[in-house]
Amino acid sequence: HRLRTTAALAGRIARLRGSLFLGIHEAPIPGARYYAVPAATLIGGEEAALFGIESEFDLFGGLVPYPVQAGKAITHGLVGRQAHAPAGYSPGFAAAVRQVVLNGFSAFDPVSAREAGRRLIEAGPVRLKPAWADGGLQQEAIADVAALDAALDRLDQERLDCCGLVLEQDLTENTVYSIGRVRIGGTVLSYYGCQSATTDNEGRAAYGGSTLTVMPGELDRLLALPLDEGTHAAVRCALAYDNAALLHFPGLIASRRNYDVICGQDAAGTRKTGVLEQSWRIGGASGAEIAAFEALAEDPTLASVRAACVEVYGDHPEPPADGFVYFTGDDPEVGPLTKYARIEARHRAL
């Protein structure tokens, strides 16, 4: 479903750009001039050269110099100075964002992971998040040392070494915000909104979509809006994280920069807000992003739109008539799934 979703949205991006959609290709077509819509964050100068990517005008998504920078393990510091970290991990970045993320550590070896988990468990439950997994998959909430050891023993050690594991305080009664900034051609849009959860075909919690308020302009424009306290705090955290990334990761190219920000309650009953992770690639909210680009291109007098994308598990859901479906089918991994996006509201300047 990820590949077909990417292809469907790439076709709509091509129409927005007035470009020919060449379809799905794993290798370049000789002589073609590309605008790329990769299914994952691209890594390294070789991939950049392969597709002719020199700036954020050349792709929808992102490119980083090192594999670790494509995952969530960049977010936290190490448990100690002697802890292992792969090339491209930036202690300076982790220090710079410490005030806008949750209490936590990143670990790239079992010894560091166990030490980090033991420290954090003293204050309450800990969430383990393999940096190679997305969409909340493979995450576990751990309440004691025995459960921690068992969870760490199940990890893929090779992936742990290169990609890392995030261990951070687990929040309850939470809201997850989506804050982002996206460029297609000469147009930059920024947005704020919230994610929703659903139940997958196995009865597990899963991403259910996002509802976004989208407007022209860079991310810092959102700070001037009359937002509620929680949304404003989420925007501040995302903007600080974004600025630090551009400073501490030379070679980062990202036309899509999306940040998941959580606000919830820790074990002591204190409300906390922090960035969970970045997404410098096409992602779950991209259906809503593309719908917003289309609506604002169709009517440039709009000041903003409210766009929603929805993911529904099960057979034969009925998407609304004004939505566009970008995936429907029986995925071999997750079963029957439908994804669609629509514009819920259009706003003109007062």
N, C-alpha and C positions, 0 to 999 in steps of 0.2 A: 504493500500500500504506500510505502514511502516513495518508492521509485515512480509509481504512477501518479501520486500526488504532485511530486516535483515536476514531472512532465506536463501535467495539466496546467499548473500554475505558470510554468515557463512559457507555454503557448500564449497565455493571457499577457504575460510580460512582453513577449515579442510583439503582440498587437499594440500594446501601449507605446512601444518604441518605434513602431512602424517597420519592424524587422521581419525577416523570413525565419520561421521556426524550423530548425534543422532536425529536431527530434532528439532521441537519446543516443549519445555517442560516448564510448569509453576512451577513444583516441581521436585526435584532431583530424579533420578532413583537410588534405593538402590544399593550400591556397585560400582557405576560408578565413575570414576576419570574424572573430567570435565576440559575442557577449555571453558569458557563461552563467548558468544557474546550477551550480554543483549541489548534489544531495547532501554533502557534508562540508565542513570547513576544509579548504585546501591547505596543504602543508608543504612549505619549502619552495625555493626558487625554481626548482625543476618543473613543478606543476604550473607555476606562474608563467614561465617561459613557454611551456607547452601550449597554453591557451592564450598567450599574449596579454596576460594581465599585468598592467602597470599601475592602475589606480582603481578607486571604487567606481569609476565610470565603466569598468570593463566586466563587472559581475554583479549578480544579486547574491549576496552572502559575504564570505570572508576568506582571507588567506593569512596564515601565520607562519613564521619561520620554523617553529619546532612543534612536534606532536603534542607535548604537554599543554601548550597554550590553547589548544582547541577544546580542552575539557575544563571541568569545574574545579580541578585541583589547584589552579592558580590562585584561588580565592583566599586560602588560609596559609598561615605560617607553619613552619616545621616544629616538631616537639623539642628539638634541641639542635645545637650547632653541628653536631656530628651526624645528624640524620641524613640519609641518602636522598638526593633529588636529581632528576635527569636534566640534561642540557635544556636550557630555555626557561626553566623555573626561575621566577624572580622574587627573591626575598624582599626586595624593595617595593614591589607592587603589593605583596601581602601586607607589609607594614603600612603602606599608604592607604589601604582600604579597611584597616582594622576597625575603625570606628563606624563603618557603614555595612558591616557583615555581622553574623552571629558569632558567638564564642565557638571556636573550633580549631582544628588542625588539619593539615594535609599530610599524608604519609605515603611513602613509596617502598616500604619494606615492612615485614611482619612485626619486627621488634618495635619500630617507631609507632606502628598502628596500635599495638597493645599498650604501650606507654601513654599514647594520646587518649585512648579510650578510657583507661583507668583514671586518668586525671579528670576527664570530663564527667564520668559517671558519679563522681563525688557530689556533683551539683544537681544531678537528675538524669533522666533518660537521654540517650545519645542516638542520633540518626547516622547510620553508615550509608555512604553514597559512593558507589564505584564510579570513578570519573569517566569510564568508557561507556556507561549506560545513559540513556536519555529517557525523557517522558516519565520519570519517576520509577523506572523499572529497576529491579534488583536492590532497591533500598530497604533497609530494615531499621526499626526502632528497637534499641537495646537498653534494658533496664538494669542489668547486673553483669558482673565480670564473667560468670560462666557462659552467659549468652554471647558476650563479646568474643570470648575465645572460640566458641563454636562457629560464630559467623566469620571470623577471620580465617579459620581453618578451611572454610568453603571457598575462599576467594581464589581466583585465577592469579597465581603468583607472577606469571610473566606479564600479565596486564597491569598488575599492581606496580611492578618495577618501572614500567614506561609511562603509564597513565595516571596512577595514583588513586588514593582513596580519601574521601572527605569524611571527617568525623566532626559533627557539630551538635550543639544542644538541640533537642527536639522541642518544638513549640506546639501547643494545643490551641483550640479555639482560634484558628488562624484564617487569614485572608491572604491569597497570593495575587499580587499585582503584576501586570505586564506593562513595562515601561520601555519605549523603544524609539528608534530613529532609523529611517530607511530612505535610500536614494534610488531612483530610477531615472537615468539621464540627468536633465537639469532640474528635476523636481526632488525636493527633500520634504518628507513628512515626518512628524513626530506624534507620539500618542501616549495615552495612559489608559488603563483599564484593569479589569480583573479576570482571572481564570475561573472556570467552573470545573467541577469533578463529575464523573459519571461512573457507571459500573460496566466492566467489560464482559465478554461472553463467559468468563470463568468466575464471575462474581467478585472480582477484585476492583479496587479503586483505580481509576484511570483518568487521564486528561479528557475533559469533555468540551473544551473550547474556550474562547476568549471573547469578551465584549470590549471594544476599544473606542475611545474618542480620539479622532485623528484630525490633524490640521497641518497646513503648510508651515515649514520653519524648522529650525534646529532644536535640539532637545532642551536647551536652556530656556526656550520660550515658555515651556510648561510651568516654570517657576512663577511666572507673573499671573497665572490664572487663579481665579477664586475657588481653589480646590478645598475639599474637606481635609482635616488634619492628617488622617491616615494616608490619603493619596499624595498630599504634599510631601510628607515624610518619605514616601516611597520614591517620588521623583528626585528628591534631594540625594537619597542614597544612590540611585541609579546614575545620576549625573556625576557624582563624585567618583564612582567606580569607572564610568566611561572615560572621564578625564585622566584618571590614573593609568588606565590601560593604554591610552594613546601616548602617554609619557614614558611608560616603563617597558613597552613592547615594541622596539624599533622594528619596522618591517611589517607591522600589522596593517592590513588593508581590509576594510569592512564597510560595505555599503548598507548592510543590515546589521544593526546593533540592538539586540533585544535583551532585556534583563528581567529575570524573575525576582521579585522582592516580596518577602513574607513579613506580615505583621501578626504576632500572636503572643501567647502567654507562656513564660518558662515555668519550671518546676516550683519556683518561689512565688509565682503569681505576678511577676513583673512583666509588663508589656514590652516587647522587643520588636524592632524593625531592622531588617538587614537584607542585602542582596544574597540570593541563593546561588545564582550562576548566571553566566552570560550565554548568549546564543549568537554567534557570528556566522550564521548560515540560514538557509531557508528553514522555517520551523513551524510549530503548531499554529501560531497566530498569523501565518503568512497569507492564508486565505482571506482573512479580514483586511490585512494590509493591502492586498491586491484589489479587493473590492473598493477600498477607500481611494486608491489611486485612480481607478476607473471612474468613480463618481465625481471626484474633483476635476478630472480631465474633461468629463462630459459637461460639467457646469462650473466654470472657474469663479463664478460669483459666490460660491459656497465658502463660508468661513471654516467650517468643520463638518464632519459626519460622524455618526456612531455606527460602527461596523462590527458585525459579529461573525465568528466562525464556530461551527458546531460539529462534534464528532459523536455519532450515534451507533452503538453496537446492536446487533440483532438483525433479523431478516426484514427487509422491505419497509423501512421507515418512509414517511411521507414528508420530504422537504417542502418548505413553503414555495409558493409559485414564483415569488420574486427573488429566490435564492439561486445561486449557481452551484451545481454539484461538481466537485473536483476529484472525488473518489467514491465509488460504490462497488462492492464485490465481496467475495469470500476469500479473505487473506489467509494463506496457509499457516501463518503464525498466530494471528489473533482472531480469526473467524470472520463472520459477516460484519461489515463496517461501512458506514456512509459518512462522508465529510461534505459539508456545504458552507457557503458564506452568503451573507446578505447585508444590505444597508438598512439599518433600523430607523435612522433619522438623519435629516439634512438640516444644517443650521446656516443661516445667513448672518452677516455682520449687522449689528444694531445701528 
